[in-house]
Amino acid sequence: MKKLIGLFALAILAAPAAAQDAPKTPTVNIAGNWDFSFTSPQGAATWRIKFDQKGDTLTGQASTDFGALDVTNGWITGNELSFTLNLNFNGQSIAVNFAGAVKGDTASGNIDVPGAGIAPFPFTAIKATGSTSELSQLLAVAERPRLAGIGAR
């Protein structure tokens, strides 16, 4: 019985140490330009987002149909990322929340626009090689659907 109690006590003491040694997924570095493509209920769009990364904190700026928007509330842990773009739509501030996962030079996930009355919709992203101004020039010539109706209630 003494041996059983001793083994039990040893197992309890060793468990926290073993949990601390569990391998942790390293945080990926996504600094740079990414092209986020999605189809909202109002149509297709591609937005270029330039991320700056310090540890697990993401900041940056997006080139969108609504002009330049700052990346806020951004973080990345392992390969999971989340950030918000706040846009001004007819004088109303609208939060556009991105959440997903990065795999190499691609990412995918969902976009949520709380309070807009639309269901979350998927995005895909690819690490870009061109500059933000090159994407802006492409968007200027292409038809750029807007997220019409968001926040209009």
Secondary structure, DSSP 8 states (H G I E B T S, - for coil): -HHHHHHHHHHHHHHHHHHHTS---------EEEEEEEEETTEEEEEEEEEEEETTEEEEEEEETTEEEEEEEEEEETTEEEEEEEEEETTEEEEEEEEEEEETTEEEEEEE-TTSS---EEEEEEE--S-HHHHHHHHHHS-----TTTT--
